[in-house]
Amino acid sequence: MTADSDVIAKPADWFQNGFHRFLHSYLRRNFHAIAFARETELQKQFQSLAEANPQHAQASPLQDGDLPLIVYSNHASWWDPLLAHEINARLLAPRQFYAPIDAEALEQYKVFEKLGFFGVQSDSNQGAAQFLKTTAALFKREHSALWVTPEGRFADVRDHEAELMPGLAHVCSKLDRGWVVPLAMEYVFWDERLPLVLFRFGDVISIPTVNDWDKSHWSTELTRRLRTSQLRLAELCIQRSSEPFENLLRGKRGASGMYDAARRLKSWMTGQSFQASHGDQFQ
């Protein structure tokens, strides 16, 4: 029989490290910046929750690999799983990324199987049961991070009406320790040709401090914390200022191609320094 801990093969380090090198370059070519709001930085949240609840204190999930860690986010774009992998590698190491993905979609992108993604049959009792079995197995493995998009479909960042799928609340209600992290993401255009990825962590949940929550309460609270973070992130996006954000990736600048070549030549001929960027955000 297959042991629970063997339900998903751990990605090979050599393959995943190569993928991350490719991914970083790929994202640089397609985004001007990838940045998170400093106001809810994760380490500060982990520390403050531990200090506020000494009777239920947990170590940071980046220090104690035995603690379950769940990150859940809105689902706005095809880019979401790639961005999740990048964010996990940059901010949650040494946690290993794992995420459910529609089984049919996984057939289209088989390489994802080698990167921590596992197929789930949508809208079926069998698929729900397999998801619960797989997540239970992952939480027995050190340094695992489960990433989920419980909206279950692509949804505009302004669409807050969809109920989150019940699987996440069910998983959380069965845990007696660990951390749950809401994550709001937006893809926006400001001054440059390429878009920005801006994200904000919501109010983190330390599971031992909420051991009286039932599944219904979990569902309500998970929804509230995600939507609240989305609303705050929208405010920051509207301000169009990079000051509140910490940039993880400095992407390409300028218009590229012949236009930038002509601008560079003009700068050289006039003795001026060439400035590829069109604005002053995320310099």
C-alpha positions, 0 to 999 in steps of 0.5 A: 500500500502507498503510505500517506506521506508518499501520496505526492512525490517531493519535487526534485531539487535540481529540477525545481531550482532550474525552474526557478531560474527560468521563472525569475527571468520569465517574470522579469520579461513580462512584469515591471515589478512584483511587490508586496505591501509592507504594512502586513509583512509576514514575519511581523505578523507571526511574531506579534501573534505569538507575543499576543497569545503566549498560552497558544504561542507557535513558532514562525512557520519558517522556523518550525517546519512541522507546523502546517502552513496554508496560503489562500488567495483570490484567483484573477489570472493565468499567472497566479500559479507561477506567481505563487511559486515565485512568492513561495520561493522568495518569502517562505523558503524553506517551505516546499510549494504544493497546490491543487490544480484542476485535473484536466488543466494538469493534463495540459501542463504535465510539467506542473506535476514535477513542481508540487501541483497535484490534480483534483477532480472538480465538482465531485465527491471523489475529488473532494475526498482526494483533496482532503486525503492529499492535504492531510498527507502533506501536513505530515511532511516537513516544510510543506506549504499548501497554496489554494485559490478557493474561489474555484474560478477566475474572478475579477479582483472587484468581484467579491460575491463568490463564496469560497469553496468549502474544502478550505474551511473543512481542512482548517477546521480539522487542524489543531495547529499551524498558520493560515495566510490570506493573500490578495493579488492584483495585476495593474498598469501604471506608468510603464509598458509592462504591468505590475503584480502587487500583493498584500497579505491579510490578517494571519490566523494562528490556528491554536488561538481559534480552536473553538471555530467550527467549519461555518465560522472558518468559512466566514472568517476566511472570506472576510480576511481575504476580501478585506485585504483585497479592498485595502490592496485596491486602495494602495493600487489607486494611490499609484505609489510604490512607497508602501511596497517592497519590490521582489523583482525589478523587471524590464523598463522602457518601450523596448525594441527600435524605439528605445534604441532611438531614444538611447542614440538621441541621449548619447548624441545630446550628452544626456543620460539615458532613462529607460523608465517612463515614470519613477515608480519601483526604480 
